[in-house]
Amino acid sequence: MRALRVAVVGSGPAGAFCAQILAEEADHPVSVDVFERLPTPFGLVRYGVAPDHQKIKSIVASFAEIFETPGVRFLGNVTVGSDITVSELREHYDAVVLASGAPLDRRLGVPGEDLGGVVPAGRFVSWYSGHPDADFDTSLLSAERAVVVGVGNVALDVARMLVRTPDELRRTDVPEHVIEALAGHAVREVCIVGRRGPEAAKFTGKELLELAEVEGADVIVPAEELALAEAAQQAGAGAPSRPAVTRMLGSLRKIADRQPQGRSRAIRFLFNRTPVEFVGDTSVTGIALAHTADPTQVEVLETGLVLPAIGYRSVPLGGAPFDEATGTVPHRDSRVLDGDRTVPGLYVVGWAKRGPSGVIGTNRLCASETATAVLADAAAAAAAPERDTDTDTDTDSTAIDDLLRSRGVPVVNWSRWLAIEAAEVRLGQASGRDRAKFHHRADMLVAAGIDR
Ligand SMILES: Cc1cc2nc3c(=O)[nH]c(=O)nc-3n(C[C@H](O)[C@H](O)[C@H](O)COP(=O)(O)OP(=O)(O)OC[C@H]3O[C@@H](n4cnc5c(N)ncnc54)[C@H](O)[C@@H]3O)c2cc1C
């Protein structure tokens, strides 16, 4: 029996886990080609997970083993949708799995959102993580106050990165110019704005307590709002009696009871407020916040930098079905749906399938469901007497390699990626750090030995 040939689009956690399960757990041979539009693998583990969370990022070592598994290939620097289409992949492979994540920031839908200085948190995260497509105007860091909208873990990541000291930043792998911009900026106060009360905060207690430990800033929790939430919880008012909420309020209480240390910066939580307008002519000068309980009560907070951190959505992938309402790829049991019908041989996994929720490990379970669907369909096709699967698609990777070569697409394979990685380590060591990321695609390609 020839190997089942699967193309996975995206090398983040979902794509990597899916490739691993297909290559290692199927009871017949499977070869997997993982296409990645960047020259670098690992998706948001490299370009989302906060640079000061190196322990979490160390999961890339086990992802690397996946890409080194016999039968799994990494084809970086190939954008599905422009370098090669989804339909072409479907012609060349038995199954195509979309693992392209949710790269777009959700919008608030508030007037003034397009003013200069209103920067979706995802774009800021991508910039400090050294994503080759991410740009950020560092002059915005001359604002004295930055406002982060949203109370999830990403909001806390962004706030923490804004107050990290130069020494703390040098322990990360962010590009050197990011350290320079973050080390000397003028931001003195970072406000984190939540629509509801402290009991509804979405961040985890662990991230909150980490925020409270940063060397460069005092963290200020509003005593009055916290007391109200605690009272409501003690009175057993609805959802706030859940244990997770008890823990969250307990963590906030610990921080609220601490004396400010007179640090040079402050992170201030503002709960029960909704942004209703970004104020300014061409650039933002303030954010108008309405009190949730009484929307006629509006205050304007002066600021030159607003970072909405309210979630992500997926983008349509050339020719594949997409649900604009949910911002995800529609599916039934991981099989992509076009209307009511499944598209033969097309599957989805990870954030493109579920939307932007869950931690890295959540994608393993999700990948297991998708791989199960791929293998079940392959088994059913092999058992069908009328179909000769051997003649449907390529039997090896030569045709796809030839196609990409004929289009002049310089593929970054795994050994080329290892060359980029080694060059980043050398770059970091030159300035006394363990590693410093490249920010520009051209630098990555040169390090990969692709000079163009
Ligand atoms: C800011 C932030 C911080 C996070 N921090 C943590 C954390 O600390 N701990 C934790 O457990 N989880 C964290 N997460 C969640 C975690 O990153 C996600 O659960 C996970 O990355 C989702 O995996 P994915 O593979 O679906 O998407 P992604 O990781 O986004 O991977 C998708 C990949 O597809 C590629 N791609 C997209 N389009 C194309 C195309 N057309 N052609 C080829 N390739 C394409 C992308 O370049 C990308 O590499 C964080 C998320 C964010 C946004």
The ligand as a MOL file (V3000), in Angstrom:
LIG
                    3D

  0  0  0     0  0            999 V3000
M  V30 BEGIN CTAB
M  V30 COUNTS 53 58 0 0 0
M  V30 BEGIN ATOM
M  V30 1 C -0.4310 36.8380 21.8840 0
M  V30 2 C -0.6700 35.3880 22.2090 0
M  V30 3 C -0.0480 34.8030 23.3080 0
M  V30 4 C -0.2670 33.4540 23.6040 0
M  V30 5 N 0.3570 32.9340 24.6900 0
M  V30 6 C 0.1590 31.6470 24.9980 0
M  V30 7 C 0.8180 31.0730 26.1280 0
M  V30 8 O 1.5730 31.7450 26.8350 0
M  V30 9 N 0.5860 29.7440 26.3810 0
M  V30 10 C -0.2370 28.9880 25.6020 0
M  V30 11 O -0.3990 27.7840 25.8720 0
M  V30 12 N -0.8790 29.5010 24.5270 0
M  V30 13 C -0.6970 30.8070 24.2090 0
M  V30 14 N -1.3520 31.3340 23.1480 0
M  V30 15 C -2.2720 30.4940 22.3540 0
M  V30 16 C -1.5200 29.6350 21.3070 0
M  V30 17 O -0.5340 30.4230 20.6840 0
M  V30 18 C -2.5330 29.0720 20.2960 0
M  V30 19 O -3.3890 28.1540 20.9860 0
M  V30 20 C -1.8990 28.3350 19.1260 0
M  V30 21 O -0.8020 29.0220 18.5850 0
M  V30 22 C -2.9290 28.1190 17.9850 0
M  V30 23 O -2.3180 27.2600 17.0580 0
M  V30 24 P -2.6370 27.2590 15.4900 0
M  V30 25 O -1.6590 26.3000 14.9090 0
M  V30 26 O -4.0790 27.0270 15.2570 0
M  V30 27 O -2.3310 28.7340 14.9560 0
M  V30 28 P -0.9580 29.5180 14.7820 0
M  V30 29 O -0.0420 29.2910 15.9240 0
M  V30 30 O -1.3340 30.9210 14.4730 0
M  V30 31 O -0.2760 28.8760 13.4820 0
M  V30 32 C -0.7880 29.1090 12.1910 0
M  V30 33 C 0.3640 29.0520 11.1860 0
M  V30 34 O -0.1740 29.0540 9.8620 0
M  V30 35 C 0.6320 29.8690 9.0480 0
M  V30 36 N -0.1560 30.3190 7.9040 0
M  V30 37 C -1.1920 31.1870 7.9190 0
M  V30 38 N -1.6670 31.3710 6.6760 0
M  V30 39 C -0.9200 30.6150 5.8480 0
M  V30 40 C -0.9160 30.3910 4.4430 0
M  V30 41 N -1.7820 31.0240 3.6350 0
M  V30 42 N 0.0020 29.5440 3.9100 0
M  V30 43 C 0.8910 28.8890 4.7170 0
M  V30 44 N 0.9350 29.0900 6.0590 0
M  V30 45 C 0.0390 29.9210 6.6180 0
M  V30 46 C 1.0320 31.0050 9.9710 0
M  V30 47 O 2.1660 31.7290 9.4850 0
M  V30 48 C 1.2960 30.2530 11.2670 0
M  V30 49 O 2.6480 29.8260 11.3450 0
M  V30 50 C -1.1410 32.6810 22.8040 0
M  V30 51 C -1.7690 33.2720 21.7050 0
M  V30 52 C -1.5370 34.6030 21.4090 0
M  V30 53 C -2.2270 35.2310 20.2260 0
M  V30 END ATOM
M  V30 BEGIN BOND
M  V30 1 1 1 2
M  V30 2 1 2 3
M  V30 3 2 2 52
M  V30 4 2 3 4
M  V30 5 1 4 5
M  V30 6 1 4 50
M  V30 7 2 5 6
M  V30 8 1 6 7
M  V30 9 1 6 13
M  V30 10 2 7 8
M  V30 11 1 7 9
M  V30 12 1 9 10
M  V30 13 2 10 11
M  V30 14 1 10 12
M  V30 15 2 12 13
M  V30 16 1 13 14
M  V30 17 1 14 15
M  V30 18 1 14 50
M  V30 19 1 15 16
M  V30 20 1 16 17
M  V30 21 1 16 18
M  V30 22 1 18 19
M  V30 23 1 18 20
M  V30 24 1 20 21
M  V30 25 1 20 22
M  V30 26 1 22 23
M  V30 27 1 23 24
M  V30 28 2 24 25
M  V30 29 1 24 26
M  V30 30 1 24 27
M  V30 31 1 27 28
M  V30 32 2 28 29
M  V30 33 1 28 30
M  V30 34 1 28 31
M  V30 35 1 31 32
M  V30 36 1 32 33
M  V30 37 1 33 34
M  V30 38 1 33 48
M  V30 39 1 34 35
M  V30 40 1 35 36
M  V30 41 1 35 46
M  V30 42 1 36 37
M  V30 43 1 36 45
M  V30 44 2 37 38
M  V30 45 1 38 39
M  V30 46 1 39 40
M  V30 47 2 39 45
M  V30 48 1 40 41
M  V30 49 2 40 42
M  V30 50 1 42 43
M  V30 51 2 43 44
M  V30 52 1 44 45
M  V30 53 1 46 47
M  V30 54 1 46 48
M  V30 55 1 48 49
M  V30 56 2 50 51
M  V30 57 1 51 52
M  V30 58 1 52 53
M  V30 END BOND
M  V30 END CTAB
M  END
